[in-house]
């Protein structure tokens, strides 16, 4: 079930893959523990994501063994520490992908049988822990998140990937042009040189929001974005439950009450592709988010073999 590669031509004669989706965010997932896939083959990566000429996806995920930090060697398979290498639809390696990681966890559990219920893995932003249950729900612990910065009419925050977040009431009526607005903000010089993902949210109820995202690398709106959903949940929480935190530029004892206790909160998020839940703990004294978890469904849509001429 692995990529079979001609090392002389660096092309796959037959590339076995699984197509996955998590709340509509879809991915081509490949078992590349032997590291035969040429990650420098941008055209192949783009072709796999092409919805007209390839498999069609928002990104490509390679499953590899984690490497030691000192020698750059593969860990022994008995360590069970694997890593997710994620590529955007433009063929470039991307940063942390929340929904992609949930799909990767489901794949490693059901297709590779590397764990029963809980696992740990490496991604672009470091070590993550995850749980996959029999009902298809996958929960991934995201990285800790620092306070956001105010920019334009919204806020910028990094949840493993960079995100601009702004409240957009017109989402309720469907009149917002997400692609046009997202593209303008994504390329704003304030976010150069890498650009940013762009998220719009609307409050439906207490701790219940609607989110739509324009993703860099895909360069279009996607049905869902895990790190974007996480970003919107944290910004919503600050804006509606700790608004004073958004009025400062850095955490300090004068701007945060040290007597406030840490708060654990769960936000329900609706995307065009389905529902997700984001749970986190917030410390008002440090303005830090810890114990951040992204939970939602992940499933295999189909599997196939892609022939490269």
Buried (B, 14 or more C-beta within 10 A) or exposed (E): EBBEBEEEEEBBEEBBBBBBBBBBBBBBBBBBBEBBBBBEBBEBBBBBBEEEEBBBBBBBBBBBBBBEEEEEEBBEEEEBBBBBBBBBBBBEBBBBBBBBBBBBBBBBBBBEEBBEEEBBBBBBBEEBBBBBEEEBBBBBBBBBBBBBEEBEEBBBBBBBBBBBBBBBEEBEEEEBEBBEBBBEBBBBEEBEEEBBBBBBBBBBEEBEBBBBBBBBBBBBBBBBBBBBBBBBBBBBBBBEEBEEBBEBEEBEEEBBEEEEEEEEBEBBBBBBBBBBBBBBBBBBBBBBBBEBBBBBBBEBEEEEEBEBE
